[in-house]
Amino acid sequence: MMGIRYTGPYAEQVAEHEGQAARKLTDGTVSTGWTEETSALEAFIAACSCGWRAAAEHPATEAGKEAAEAQWNTEHLSPLIEAARSSWESWPDDLAGLARYARDRVLAQDNAEALRILDQMVADVDYRRRTVAQLSGQQERGAQE
């Protein structure tokens, strides 16, 4: 599917969400691909690669296509980005909980599980670092404008 991909700071957390204006055909079926058979469309519908689909239909025009894409952005993508942004609030407690669990696994001589948890923590810290680097880049670009 060729659609809209979010490339901002929280892209890793919403990577499985690619939006597009799906085509509702005259027989009522909805298709995300374009073929000769799908060229006779009745409407556009906001859709996502994760399976989400809006209920509203938009006219089978370029403006309708743009409206469906905007609806995906507003109703589906924006809440996902906000959830990723708000995950920072609980992150310190989540990380501390994982650290305590890893400690307990080491004390119980379950080193394989402790290692798995530590690897998970390192991956999460790396992701958070990349996110902050992107946020910093956005902030710098905004200051230059």
C-alpha angles and dihedrals in degrees: 000000000000107000145125117312123192110230101178130113095291095048093118091058094048098035093119091061118086115165133207146155102265118207120243106205127214090257090058098253119130121223131186093195131071121233134146087269092055095049090088098070132168100199147342121250126193108246140170134210088240090066099261113140130179121233095221121091124214127205118274091251135102088259089051091051090051091047091053091050090049090049091054089051095048102038102032114017099039094057090049091052091047091051090051090048093049092048086082089074095067097029098096091051092044091050092047090051091053090048091053090048091050089049091051091049091052091049089050089050091242092136096161091060092044090053092049091053093046090051089051090051092049091050090050093048090048090051091048090049091053090048093052090047090055092046089051090051091051090049091051092048090049092051091052094054 
